Amino acid sequence: MIEVHLNLFVGSQDDEAAIRGQPGWFVVHACKEPYHRQTLGYTSQGAPKQHPEYLLAERPGRLILNLVDVAQVSFIAPVIVDTALRAIDRHIGDFKVLVHCNQGFSRSPSIALLYLLMRSGRMTPP
């Protein structure tokens, strides 16, 4: 886990497991497996598209994204990233925020970088 900005951490699912249940954290699960699947309880390959939490699910202390690692950005619904950025912004003043994906190398650092760009004024907030 790496602190990339005051109270903003990027990490892997191992890092999430290490802080799970500790007070003072807000977690963005930037990976479908296993978090989104477990939260919604589906056993099919993908989440049911008609489910109201198909793209993301909000729970106390965490945001769970249906986000897979893809090369084509067009496969990622903008609302997923926009909601993650707003959640980070909403919680970073009161909590340490961990954005993690499975290995901590792609989805989570990308979201954290977008958040830093947004806060620097180089990107329009969602």
N, C-alpha and C positions, 0 to 999 in steps of 0.2 A: 504494500500500500504506500502510495506517495502523496504527500500533501502538495498540491500544485498551486494553491492559493490559501489564504487564511480560511480555515474551516472547510476547505474543499479537497477531498481525497479521491484518488483514482485507484482502483484495485481490481482484484479477481474475486471469484466466488469463495476462495479460501480466506481472503481478507474479510469478506462478509460474514463467514462462519465464525471468525475470531471475535467479531464485535457483536454478534447476534445476542439480543437480550440486554445489552449494556445500555444504560440510560444516556441521553444526550446525543443520540445519533438519529439522523434521517437517512434512509437508504433508497437509492434509485437502482433497481434491478434492471440493468440494460441488456437483458438476455431472456429469450423465451424459455430455454431449458435451464434448470428445472422449475424456475420460480413461477412463470406465467401458467405453465401446465398444472403445477401443484395448486396454485391459487384458484384456478377455475375448475380443476378436477377433470379435464378431458383426457381421453385415452387414445383418440385418433391422432393422426400425424399432425394436424393443425387444429387450432381452436375453431369451434363452430362460428362461422362468419356472422350468423344472426345473433350471437351472444352480445349483450350490451357492453361487455368488457372485452370484446374481441381484440382491440388494439392496446388497451392499457387498463390497469386496475389500481385504484387507490385504496390503501388501507392505512390505519393509524401508524405513523412512523415510516411509511414506505410507499413507493410508487413502483409498480411492476409493469414492465413494458413487454409487449409481444414483439420483440426485436431480434431478428436473426442476422447473422453476419453475411451480407451480400455485397457483390461487386457493383450492382446497379442501384444507384441511389433512388431511382424511380420506384423501386420495390418497397421503399420506406415511406409510410404515410407521414406527411409533415406534422400532423397533430401529435404524433408520438414524440418527436424531438421538441416541438414547441411546449408540450406539457411538461416534459422533463426540465427544460430550461426555466419555466415558470416555477416549478416545484423547488428547484435548487435556489432560485432567487427568493422565494417565499420563506425557506427554512434556514438559509445559511447564516442569518443573523442570530438565531437562537440555538442552533444545533451544529454539530459537525456533520457534514454531508459526505457520504460515500457514494460515488457513482461506480458501479462495478459491472463487468460482464464476466464471461466464463474465465478467461485468462488475463484480462486487464490490458490487452494490447490493441484493441480496435474500437469497439463501440463505446466503451467507457471513456477512454481518453478523447475520442472525437466529441462526445457530448460535453465534456469538461472544457475542451478548447473552444467550442461554440459558446459556452457560457462566458468564458473569459473575453472572447471577442465582443459579445453582447455588452458586458459590463464596461468594456473599454470604450464603447461608443463606435466601434468599427463595424457593428452589425445592428440592424434594427431589432428591438425586442419583439417577441411574438405577440 
